[in-house]
Every structure is written in structure tokens, then in C-alpha cells.
Amino acid sequence: MTAKKILIVEDCVHLAALISEILKQSKFEVIITNDGKAAQKSVVENEFDAIVLDLMMPLIDGKKFLKWIRKELQNNTPILIHTGTKNFEIEQELLSLGANAVTFKPIRAKKLVSAVQAIL
């Protein structure tokens, strides 16, 4: 069985490393990008089983990336957005734009793994 390949899009290097380590321990293969522009390039060049996407990022934020991947690229890769903004309206907006799930910071290992497994 091949490991599921996950793209992590997170501008905080320490948080990206933490998410990566959590997912690697659960036998996922991970690739990290630190902004939405690099993530776009990665998505065009690679196939991923899921994407863990930060909402607030430089260059292209999570919302713009989500609109791009769903509308322009017509790509249905499952996307889990994680954000520090715990707000029902924002969560609903992200889901309506095509996110498969939304989780909130701080990152909790079991919750993160469960959320990724649920969208796969």
C-alpha cells in the first residue's frame, strides 16, 4: 500500500514542521510549501491525495488558493484548512468555497490526523 501524499501549505516554518512530523508518524508522505504561490506550483507539478492549507499566508492566502484550485484548476483534491480564526461565518464561507473541512489552531495531533483521514 502506497502512503497517501499530503501537501502542507503553511508559512510558519515551526508549525509546518510540527504538522509534517504528526502526519509522517501516521505514515503519510508529506511535502511542505511556505506560501500559496509555491503551493500552486506544487499542485500543478504533482498529484496529492490531500492538502492541509493555512488560511493566513503571504503572497496568496488560503482563500485565494482555494478559489484558484477549485474554480480555475477544476481540481477536487480534498482540502483541510487550518486557521487561528475560530469564527462560524468564516468556516461556512470556506466550506462553501470548496474546503472539505476546517480545523482550528492550536494544532492537536489526534484531531489533525482524524481530520485528514476523514477527508481522504
C-alpha positions in Angstrom: 0.0 0.0 0.0 1.4 3.4 -1.0 1.5 6.2 1.5 -1.0 9.0 0.9 0.8 12.1 -0.3 -0.2 15.3 1.6 0.8 18.9 0.6 1.2 21.1 3.7 0.9 24.8 2.9 2.0 26.8 6.0 4.1 30.0 6.2 5.2 29.4 9.9 8.2 27.1 9.5 7.9 25.6 13.0 4.2 24.9 12.6 4.8 23.3 9.1 7.5 21.1 10.7 5.1 20.1 13.5 2.3 19.2 11.1 4.7 17.3 8.9 6.0 15.3 11.8 2.5 14.4 13.0 1.5 13.3 9.6 4.7 11.3 9.0 4.2 9.5 12.2 0.8 8.4 10.8 2.5 7.1 7.7 1.7 9.9 5.3 4.2 11.2 2.8 4.4 15.0 3.1 5.6 17.9 1.0 5.8 21.4 2.6 5.4 24.7 0.8 5.5 28.0 2.7 3.2 30.2 0.7 0.2 30.0 -1.7 2.4 30.7 -4.8 4.7 27.8 -4.1 1.7 25.7 -3.3 0.2 26.5 -6.7 3.4 25.4 -8.5 3.4 22.2 -6.4 -0.2 21.3 -7.3 0.4 21.9 -11.0 3.5 19.7 -10.9 2.4 16.9 -8.6 -0.6 14.9 -7.6 -1.7 14.9 -3.9 -4.2 12.9 -2.0 -5.0 15.8 0.2 -3.9 19.4 1.1 -3.5 20.9 4.6 -3.8 24.6 4.0 -3.2 27.6 6.3 -5.7 30.4 5.8 -3.4 33.4 6.5 -0.3 33.4 4.3 1.9 35.7 2.3 1.6 36.2 -1.5 -1.6 34.1 -2.0 -3.7 33.5 1.1 -5.7 30.3 1.8 -9.0 31.7 0.5 -7.5 32.8 -2.8 -5.7 29.5 -3.2 -8.9 27.6 -2.5 -10.8 29.6 -5.2 -7.9 29.1 -7.6 -7.7 25.3 -7.2 -11.4 24.7 -7.3 -12.6 27.2 -10.0 -9.5 27.8 -12.3 -7.8 24.5 -12.0 -11.0 22.4 -11.5 -9.1 20.3 -9.0 -11.1 18.3 -6.4 -8.2 17.2 -4.2 -9.6 17.1 -0.6 -8.5 20.3 1.4 -8.3 20.7 5.1 -8.0 24.4 6.1 -6.4 25.2 9.5 -6.8 28.6 10.9 -6.4 30.6 14.1 -9.6 32.4 13.4 -12.4 30.5 15.1 -15.4 32.0 13.5 -18.5 30.2 12.3 -19.1 32.6 9.3 -15.5 32.2 8.1 -15.8 28.4 8.5 -19.0 28.3 6.5 -17.5 30.6 3.8 -14.5 28.3 3.4 -16.7 25.2 3.2 -18.9 26.9 0.5 -15.7 27.8 -1.5 -14.8 24.1 -1.6 -12.8 23.3 1.6 -13.6 19.8 2.8 -13.0 20.5 6.4 -11.8 23.3 8.7 -9.8 22.9 11.9 -8.6 25.5 14.3 -5.2 26.2 15.9 -3.6 25.3 18.1 -2.9 22.0 16.2 -3.8 18.9 18.1 -2.1 15.7 16.7 -5.1 13.3 17.0 -7.6 15.9 15.7 -5.3 16.7 12.7 -4.8 13.1 11.8 -8.5 12.3 12.2 -9.5 15.3 10.0 -7.0 14.3 7.3 -8.2 10.7 7.4 -11.9 11.9 7.2 -11.4 13.9 4.0 -9.4 11.2 2.2 
